């Protein structure tokens, strides 16, 4: 007689992440808060853009930020200087934020007094795109110093993006970057996401970006 062995089944972390993402969506629904997940490489200008957006939205919307990093609180301190609520989420080495950590961060915010929560994910165009954190939309961020072909090199984040933001547009006269070429690459993976051209330094495109996000209000 053949001896049968018990087979143990180990489920991956994705299932657990999805449970926390669903719990987060319900929490945000209860408080009528829209959460937006900003995903971009390190140094692409996510923090500077958030600071400028907070300045622009301050009179019309109540905003808070969950700041994701592997280590340090540098970016969270920069955001705190704008006067808006911010909580630091440290992954301790992980290349992305997980839904459970985001959920815990939300519990530390005054959700009843907020309209938007912006999540600045860990600087990375790959891993953060693969994990649902319960957001209303993912937004891909790329700067003029990174090259026009990023949408095809990192297709998942651009395919899932509800909007794509090009940052540091004030440098366009000084770098060999072609914005129409970026849009051509983008349309190969995403035919509908608006491409917003911005500069945190000059304020270019900040109003248009805020209006785009406003259209996602739950």
SEKE-315115 format. One record per residue (C-alpha): residue number from 1; y, x, z. Coordinates in steps of 0.5 Angstrom, whole numbers, always signed. Layout:
- NUM Y X Z;
...
This chain:
- 1 +0 +0 +0;
- 2 +7 +3 -2;
- 3 +11 +4 +4;
- 4 +18 +0 +4;
- 5 +24 +3 +6;
- 6 +30 +0 +9;
- 7 +36 +1 +4;
- 8 +43 +1 +8;
- 9 +49 -1 +4;
- 10 +55 +2 +5;
- 11 +61 -1 +3;
- 12 +67 +3 +0;
- 13 +74 +3 +3;
- 14 +77 -2 -2;
- 15 +74 -8 +1;
- 16 +77 -7 +7;
- 17 +84 -5 +4;
- 18 +84 -12 +0;
- 19 +83 -15 +7;
- 20 +89 -12 +10;
- 21 +93 -13 +3;
- 22 +91 -21 +3;
- 23 +94 -21 +11;
- 24 +100 -18 +9;
- 25 +102 -23 +3;
- 26 +101 -28 +8;
- 27 +105 -25 +13;
- 28 +111 -24 +8;
- 29 +110 -31 +6;
- 30 +111 -34 +13;
- 31 +117 -30 +13;
- 32 +119 -31 +6;
- 33 +120 -24 +5;
- 34 +119 -20 -2;
- 35 +116 -13 -1;
- 36 +117 -8 -7;
- 37 +113 -2 -8;
- 38 +116 +4 -11;
- 39 +112 +9 -14;
- 40 +114 +16 -17;
- 41 +113 +23 -17;
- 42 +116 +28 -11;
- 43 +123 +29 -13;
- 44 +124 +23 -18;
- 45 +130 +20 -14;
- 46 +126 +14 -10;
- 47 +130 +16 -4;
- 48 +137 +17 -7;
- 49 +136 +10 -11;
- 50 +134 +6 -5;
- 51 +140 +9 -1;
- 52 +144 +6 -7;
- 53 +141 +0 -7;
- 54 +142 -1 +0;
- 55 +149 +0 +0;
- 56 +149 -5 -6;
- 57 +145 -11 -3;
- 58 +148 -10 +4;
- 59 +153 -16 +3;
- 60 +148 -21 -1;
- 61 +141 -19 +2;
- 62 +138 -17 +8;
- 63 +134 -10 +7;
- 64 +129 -6 +10;
- 65 +125 +0 +8;
- 66 +118 +3 +10;
- 67 +118 +10 +8;
- 68 +111 +13 +6;
- 69 +110 +21 +7;
- 70 +104 +26 +8;
- 71 +109 +29 +13;
- 72 +116 +29 +16;
- 73 +121 +24 +17;
- 74 +126 +27 +13;
- 75 +127 +21 +8;
- 76 +127 +16 +13;
- 77 +133 +19 +17;
- 78 +137 +19 +10;
- 79 +135 +12 +9;
- 80 +137 +11 +17;
- 81 +144 +13 +15;
- 82 +145 +7 +11;
- 83 +145 +3 +17;
- 84 +139 -1 +15;
- 85 +132 -2 +19;
- 86 +127 +4 +17;
- 87 +120 +5 +19;
- 88 +116 +12 +18;
- 89 +109 +11 +15;
- 90 +105 +18 +15;
- 91 +99 +19 +12;
- 92 +97 +25 +15;
- 93 +94 +28 +8;
- 94 +93 +22 +4;
- 95 +96 +22 -2;
- 96 +98 +14 -2;
- 97 +99 +9 +3;
- 98 +94 +4 +5;
- 99 +95 -3 +6;
- 100 +93 -3 +14;
- 101 +98 +2 +15;
- 102 +103 -2 +11;
- 103 +101 -8 +15;
- 104 +102 -4 +22;
- 105 +109 -2 +19;
- 106 +111 -9 +18;
- 107 +110 -11 +25;
- 108 +115 -7 +27;
- 109 +121 -10 +23;
- 110 +125 -16 +24;
- 111 +122 -20 +19;
- 112 +125 -26 +21;
- 113 +132 -23 +19;
- 114 +130 -20 +12;
- 115 +130 -22 +5;
- 116 +127 -15 +2;
- 117 +122 -10 +4;
- 118 +122 -4 +0;
- 119 +116 +1 +1;
- 120 +117 +8 -2;
- 121 +110 +10 -3;
- 122 +108 +17 -2;
- 123 +110 +22 -8;
- 124 +105 +21 -13;
- 125 +104 +17 -20;
- 126 +96 +17 -19;
- 127 +93 +15 -12;
- 128 +98 +10 -10;
- 129 +97 +5 -16;
- 130 +90 +4 -15;
- 131 +91 +1 -8;
- 132 +94 -6 -7;
- 133 +98 -6 -1;
- 134 +100 -13 -1;
- 135 +107 -12 -5;
- 136 +110 -17 -10;
- 137 +111 -12 -15;
- 138 +110 -5 -16;
- 139 +115 -1 -19;
- 140 +114 +6 -23;
- 141 +120 +11 -22;
- 142 +121 +17 -27;
- 143 +127 +22 -27;
- 144 +130 +25 -34;
- 145 +127 +31 -31;
- 146 +120 +29 -32;
- 147 +119 +28 -39;
- 148 +118 +22 -44;
- 149 +111 +22 -44;
- 150 +109 +20 -37;
- 151 +107 +13 -39;
- 152 +101 +15 -43;
- 153 +100 +21 -38;
- 154 +99 +16 -32;
- 155 +98 +9 -35;
- 156 +95 +5 -29;
- 157 +102 +5 -25;
- 158 +106 +4 -32;
- 159 +101 -2 -34;
- 160 +101 -5 -27;
- 161 +109 -4 -26;
- 162 +113 -10 -26;
- 163 +119 -6 -28;
- 164 +120 +2 -29;
- 165 +126 +5 -27;
- 166 +129 +12 -30;
- 167 +133 +16 -25;
- 168 +138 +21 -25;
- 169 +141 +19 -32;
- 170 +147 +23 -30;
- 171 +143 +29 -32;
- 172 +142 +26 -39;
- 173 +148 +30 -43;
- 174 +145 +36 -40;
- 175 +137 +36 -41;
- 176 +133 +35 -47;
- 177 +130 +28 -45;
- 178 +130 +22 -50;
- 179 +130 +15 -47;
- 180 +128 +11 -53;
- 181 +122 +16 -53;
- 182 +120 +14 -46;
- 183 +121 +7 -48;
- 184 +116 +8 -54;
- 185 +111 +11 -50;
- 186 +112 +5 -44;
- 187 +111 +0 -49;
- 188 +104 +3 -51;
- 189 +102 +1 -44;
- 190 +106 -5 -42;
- 191 +110 -9 -47;
- 192 +114 -13 -42;
- 193 +116 -9 -36;
- 194 +124 -8 -36;
- 195 +126 -1 -37;
- 196 +132 +0 -32;
- 197 +136 +6 -33;
- 198 +140 +9 -27;
- 199 +144 +14 -23;
- 200 +144 +14 -16;
- 201 +150 +19 -16;
- 202 +154 +15 -21;
- 203 +152 +8 -19;
- 204 +149 +7 -26;
- 205 +144 +1 -27;
- 206 +144 +0 -19;
- 207 +147 -7 -20;
- 208 +142 -9 -26;
- 209 +136 -6 -22;
- 210 +138 -11 -16;
- 211 +139 -17 -20;
- 212 +132 -15 -23;
- 213 +129 -15 -16;
- 214 +133 -21 -14;
- 215 +129 -25 -19;
- 216 +122 -23 -15;
- 217 +125 -27 -9;
- 218 +119 -31 -6;
